[in-house]
Amino acid sequence: MLLEVCVEDIAGLKAAVEGGGDRIELCSALPLGGLTPSAGLMAAAAKMPVPAYAIIRPRAGNFVYSADERDIMKRDIDATRAAGLSGVVLGASLPDGRLDVDTLTALAAHAEGLGKTLHRTFDLVPDIEEAVDAAVSLGFERILTSGGAKTAAEGLDMLEQAIAAAAGRISIMPGSGVTLATVGHLWPRLQISEIHASCSATVFETDARVIALGFSAPSARRTDAATVRALKAYFA
Protein backbone atom coordinates (compact mmCIF):
# COMPACT_ATOMS: atom_id res chain seq x y z
CA MET A 1 0.00 0.00 0.00
CA LEU A 2 1.44 3.35 -1.04
CA LEU A 3 0.92 5.97 1.67
CA GLU A 4 0.55 9.58 0.55
CA VAL A 5 0.90 12.10 3.38
CA CYS A 6 -0.51 15.62 3.08
CA VAL A 7 1.66 18.26 4.75
CA GLU A 8 1.54 22.03 5.08
CA ASP A 9 4.92 23.08 6.46
CA ILE A 10 8.58 22.12 6.56
CA ALA A 11 8.27 20.30 9.89
CA GLY A 12 5.42 18.22 8.51
CA LEU A 13 7.37 17.50 5.36
CA LYS A 14 10.35 16.20 7.33
CA ALA A 15 8.09 14.18 9.63
CA ALA A 16 6.35 12.53 6.67
CA VAL A 17 9.66 11.49 5.16
CA GLU A 18 11.10 10.36 8.50
CA GLY A 19 8.02 8.22 9.14
CA GLY A 20 8.30 6.44 5.81
CA GLY A 21 5.66 8.18 3.72
CA ASP A 22 5.84 7.14 0.07
CA ARG A 23 4.58 10.35 -1.53
CA ILE A 24 3.83 13.88 -0.34
CA GLU A 25 0.84 16.05 -1.14
CA LEU A 26 2.23 19.52 -0.53
CA CYS A 27 -0.25 22.14 0.67
CA SER A 28 -0.79 25.21 2.76
CA ALA A 29 -3.86 25.67 4.98
CA LEU A 30 -4.76 22.01 5.47
CA PRO A 31 -7.75 22.86 7.74
CA LEU A 32 -9.33 24.44 4.63
CA GLY A 33 -8.74 21.31 2.57
CA GLY A 34 -5.37 22.49 1.28
CA LEU A 35 -4.30 25.52 -0.74
CA THR A 36 -1.32 26.06 -3.04
CA PRO A 37 1.96 25.84 -1.09
CA SER A 38 4.63 28.51 -1.14
CA ALA A 39 7.52 28.46 -3.60
CA GLY A 40 9.90 28.01 -0.69
CA LEU A 41 8.11 24.90 0.57
CA MET A 42 8.04 23.51 -2.97
CA ALA A 43 11.81 23.98 -3.22
CA ALA A 44 12.32 22.21 0.12
CA ALA A 45 10.11 19.29 -0.94
CA ALA A 46 12.03 18.88 -4.19
CA LYS A 47 15.15 18.04 -2.15
CA MET A 48 13.43 15.20 -0.31
CA PRO A 49 13.96 11.53 -1.29
CA VAL A 50 10.24 10.92 -1.99
CA PRO A 51 8.07 12.42 -4.76
CA ALA A 52 5.91 15.42 -3.93
CA TYR A 53 2.80 16.74 -5.67
CA ALA A 54 1.71 20.33 -5.05
CA ILE A 55 -1.97 21.09 -4.79
CA ILE A 56 -2.98 23.87 -7.18
CA ARG A 57 -5.87 25.58 -5.42
CA PRO A 58 -5.72 29.38 -5.29
CA ARG A 59 -8.35 29.97 -2.58
CA ALA A 60 -10.68 28.29 -0.13
CA GLY A 61 -14.29 27.56 -1.03
CA ASN A 62 -15.76 25.95 -4.10
CA PHE A 63 -13.90 24.82 -7.20
CA VAL A 64 -15.65 27.08 -9.72
CA TYR A 65 -12.87 29.30 -11.01
CA SER A 66 -12.78 32.61 -12.85
CA ALA A 67 -10.48 33.35 -15.78
CA ASP A 68 -8.18 35.28 -13.42
CA GLU A 69 -8.01 32.32 -11.04
CA ARG A 70 -7.28 29.93 -13.88
CA ASP A 71 -4.37 32.12 -14.93
CA ILE A 72 -3.02 32.08 -11.36
CA MET A 73 -3.31 28.28 -11.33
CA LYS A 74 -1.26 28.06 -14.52
CA ARG A 75 1.45 30.23 -12.98
CA ASP A 76 1.44 27.99 -9.90
CA ILE A 77 1.85 24.95 -12.14
CA ASP A 78 4.86 26.74 -13.66
CA ALA A 79 6.26 27.24 -10.15
CA THR A 80 5.76 23.56 -9.37
CA ARG A 81 7.67 22.56 -12.49
CA ALA A 82 10.42 25.08 -11.83
CA ALA A 83 10.87 23.76 -8.29
CA GLY A 84 11.41 20.27 -9.65
CA LEU A 85 8.39 18.58 -8.04
CA SER A 86 6.94 15.38 -9.45
CA GLY A 87 3.38 16.48 -10.03
CA VAL A 88 0.32 18.57 -9.30
CA VAL A 89 -3.07 18.01 -7.68
CA LEU A 90 -5.84 19.65 -9.67
CA GLY A 91 -9.60 20.06 -9.67
CA ALA A 92 -12.30 22.34 -11.08
CA SER A 93 -16.08 22.20 -11.00
CA LEU A 94 -19.05 23.57 -12.88
CA PRO A 95 -21.74 25.21 -10.73
CA ASP A 96 -23.79 21.99 -10.80
CA GLY A 97 -20.89 19.95 -9.40
CA ARG A 98 -19.84 18.25 -12.63
CA LEU A 99 -16.16 18.39 -13.47
CA ASP A 100 -15.24 21.49 -15.46
CA VAL A 101 -13.69 19.55 -18.30
CA ASP A 102 -12.71 22.65 -20.29
CA THR A 103 -10.76 24.13 -17.38
CA LEU A 104 -9.22 20.79 -16.48
CA THR A 105 -8.21 20.21 -20.09
CA ALA A 106 -6.37 23.54 -20.12
CA LEU A 107 -4.72 22.95 -16.74
CA ALA A 108 -3.72 19.38 -17.58
CA ALA A 109 -2.18 20.55 -20.85
CA HIS A 110 -0.29 23.26 -18.98
CA ALA A 111 0.99 20.57 -16.59
CA GLU A 112 2.27 18.33 -19.38
CA GLY A 113 5.18 16.24 -18.16
CA LEU A 114 4.06 16.37 -14.53
CA GLY A 115 2.11 13.70 -12.68
CA LYS A 116 -1.53 14.61 -12.08
CA THR A 117 -3.96 13.78 -9.28
CA LEU A 118 -7.63 14.83 -9.45
CA HIS A 119 -8.53 16.14 -6.01
CA ARG A 120 -11.73 16.05 -3.97
CA THR A 121 -13.70 18.21 -6.35
CA PHE A 122 -14.67 14.68 -7.40
CA ASP A 123 -16.71 14.41 -4.19
CA LEU A 124 -19.20 16.93 -5.59
CA VAL A 125 -19.96 15.17 -8.88
CA PRO A 126 -23.54 14.01 -9.55
CA ASP A 127 -22.50 11.19 -11.91
CA ILE A 128 -19.60 9.01 -10.77
CA GLU A 129 -19.07 7.10 -14.01
CA GLU A 130 -19.09 10.27 -16.10
CA ALA A 131 -16.52 11.88 -13.80
CA VAL A 132 -14.25 8.83 -13.74
CA ASP A 133 -14.35 8.62 -17.53
CA ALA A 134 -13.46 12.31 -17.76
CA ALA A 135 -10.53 11.90 -15.37
CA VAL A 136 -9.21 9.00 -17.42
CA SER A 137 -9.51 10.92 -20.68
CA LEU A 138 -7.72 13.92 -19.15
CA GLY A 139 -4.72 11.78 -18.23
CA PHE A 140 -5.01 11.83 -14.45
CA GLU A 141 -3.13 9.08 -12.64
CA ARG A 142 -5.47 8.92 -9.68
CA ILE A 143 -8.55 10.39 -8.03
CA LEU A 144 -8.35 11.49 -4.41
CA THR A 145 -11.81 11.09 -2.90
CA SER A 146 -13.65 10.57 0.36
CA GLY A 147 -16.54 8.99 -1.50
CA GLY A 148 -18.63 12.15 -1.30
CA ALA A 149 -18.71 12.04 2.51
CA LYS A 150 -16.91 13.96 5.23
CA THR A 151 -14.58 11.00 5.74
CA ALA A 152 -13.61 8.11 3.51
CA ALA A 153 -14.91 5.60 6.07
CA GLU A 154 -18.36 7.17 5.65
CA GLY A 155 -18.14 7.18 1.86
CA LEU A 156 -17.63 3.49 1.21
CA ASP A 157 -20.56 3.07 -1.17
CA MET A 158 -19.39 5.83 -3.51
CA LEU A 159 -15.79 4.66 -3.24
CA GLU A 160 -16.84 1.19 -4.35
CA GLN A 161 -18.79 2.68 -7.26
CA ALA A 162 -15.78 4.76 -8.29
CA ILE A 163 -13.47 1.73 -8.13
CA ALA A 164 -15.91 -0.26 -10.27
CA ALA A 165 -16.19 2.57 -12.79
CA ALA A 166 -12.40 2.94 -12.91
CA ALA A 167 -12.02 -0.75 -13.83
CA GLY A 168 -8.27 -0.52 -13.39
CA ARG A 169 -7.87 2.46 -15.75
CA ILE A 170 -7.11 4.95 -12.96
CA SER A 171 -6.30 4.62 -9.27
CA ILE A 172 -8.96 5.53 -6.71
CA MET A 173 -7.17 6.84 -3.60
CA PRO A 174 -9.32 7.18 -0.46
CA GLY A 175 -8.57 10.18 1.71
CA SER A 176 -10.05 12.32 4.52
CA GLY A 177 -10.21 11.07 8.07
CA VAL A 178 -7.95 8.09 7.36
CA THR A 179 -6.36 7.04 10.65
CA LEU A 180 -5.33 3.85 12.40
CA ALA A 181 -8.81 3.82 13.93
CA THR A 182 -10.63 4.03 10.59
CA VAL A 183 -8.38 2.41 8.01
CA GLY A 184 -9.79 -1.03 8.78
CA HIS A 185 -13.12 0.12 7.32
CA LEU A 186 -11.39 0.79 4.00
CA TRP A 187 -8.89 -2.01 3.53
CA PRO A 188 -9.05 -4.82 2.59
CA ARG A 189 -12.72 -4.21 1.71
CA LEU A 190 -11.71 -1.76 -1.04
CA GLN A 191 -9.49 -2.86 -3.91
CA ILE A 192 -6.99 -0.03 -3.57
CA SER A 193 -3.22 0.31 -3.91
CA GLU A 194 -2.71 3.75 -2.37
CA ILE A 195 -4.21 5.78 0.46
CA HIS A 196 -4.04 9.41 1.59
CA ALA A 197 -3.76 10.66 5.18
CA SER A 198 -2.51 13.60 7.21
CA CYS A 199 -1.01 11.31 9.88
CA SER A 200 -1.35 14.15 12.32
CA ALA A 201 -1.35 14.61 16.07
CA THR A 202 -2.73 17.47 18.15
CA VAL A 203 -0.31 20.17 19.29
CA PHE A 204 -1.12 23.10 21.57
CA GLU A 205 -0.05 26.73 21.32
CA THR A 206 1.57 27.68 24.62
CA ASP A 207 1.83 31.45 24.08
CA ALA A 208 -1.45 32.97 25.25
CA ARG A 209 -0.65 36.29 23.56
CA VAL A 210 -0.25 34.60 20.17
CA ILE A 211 -3.73 33.14 20.63
CA ALA A 212 -5.20 36.42 21.93
CA LEU A 213 -3.91 38.35 18.93
CA GLY A 214 -5.42 35.84 16.51
CA PHE A 215 -2.13 34.49 15.18
CA SER A 216 -3.00 30.92 16.14
CA ALA A 217 -5.83 28.70 17.31
CA PRO A 218 -5.37 27.17 20.77
CA SER A 219 -4.59 23.81 19.15
CA ALA A 220 -3.84 22.41 15.72
CA ARG A 221 -3.05 19.15 13.96
CA ARG A 222 0.52 18.59 12.81
CA THR A 223 2.10 15.76 10.81
CA ASP A 224 3.64 13.24 13.20
CA ALA A 225 6.42 10.86 12.16
CA ALA A 226 5.35 8.13 14.59
CA THR A 227 1.80 8.24 13.21
CA VAL A 228 3.10 7.98 9.65
CA ARG A 229 5.24 5.02 10.67
CA ALA A 230 2.34 3.29 12.44
CA LEU A 231 -0.05 3.69 9.50
CA LYS A 232 2.58 2.43 7.07
CA ALA A 233 3.21 -0.57 9.34
CA TYR A 234 -0.52 -1.39 9.34
CA PHE A 235 -0.20 -2.61 5.75
CA ALA A 236 3.01 -4.57 6.27
Steps between C-alpha positions, in 0.01 A plus 500: 500500500644835396448762771463861388535752783359852470717764667488877533838605638866404510469318833215292362695428185798370697274298730326335204831396349644387834192286564528322167236674291518396135374821340425853619201717420639847561252762620446807709193546722410134549201585727342658189559187294837618371607803298798554270828478695767767495789495254738455791321189626493361146877547475551323834279208394692459175812416704328216684553133402128439430283650223284800583189632326391859562132576526399778261211671676515880513237559771267332745139427410353339193686387190325726248778722371509831316730574207730693736517204738573261216791719395635496857471120503705478181771717654499276808541196276801679348640550851450132578691400188775752566545368854554151364198331661355180359144610442194709573161444662223664301124541500230728359122486508203637312231664715295178493790296640605330177868514416592810301655306216598810301695648791654166590601442139684833497665441838600143416654617173689771687628231739628276221791291622388513863305233685136591560257417780133605483410631844180491704303716262403147395296473821251752360424324171142384433604218264790282614553309176498817291757661730727195506490479121589869477793459739632210295470692174679800653800286592471505878688225681266484796192647665520610862154460651316448826211342314291816520492489881680692772733204551597211277370249756155657458522501121551131435207458262617776266860383527395153389305649209801708397731197516256301286472783248879537488538131408875523544540798264576749779581467869234591756679631811285534814575800717352714781484375855726202429659395829603181675152497653318521166725338242359156577167615354673567168750220453484219406133561412601745225722390213750783534877534466551844654350703783517863613528625859625794703650271767466784744500546875362786708742770614419793728607863475662595830526877446172652617580832331540331161152354546353828630629693200349249258829365367413143596217278617546347846578164338575360157579174324857444385658217300654248739778262396393227743145511362630474144714204602210327677261540206763374257563200727127418500532378141821304552 
